[in-house]
Amino acid sequence: MYQAIEPLEDGNLFRFHESPNPECPVGRNIHSLLDDKLKDIQEAMESEMKKYTLNDLRSGIQELLAKEA
């Protein structure tokens, strides 16, 4: 659902260190270390979010508003 309302550039949720310093031992290895992990995290989040529909959210807000009344 978040893709419908907030499209992501290149489909990536996480963006970091676009130009890491190749002289830095962390910088030159950060993408090798984290890119696949962050992709897995994004896929897990997207999979979890697919469980919820706009109707679920509508029902949830109706329940919350009813409690306030």
Secondary structure as UniProt FT lines:
FT   HELIX           2..5
FT   HELIX           9..11
FT   TURN            22..23
FT   TURN            25..29
FT   HELIX           30..49
FT   TURN            50..51
FT   HELIX           54..68
//
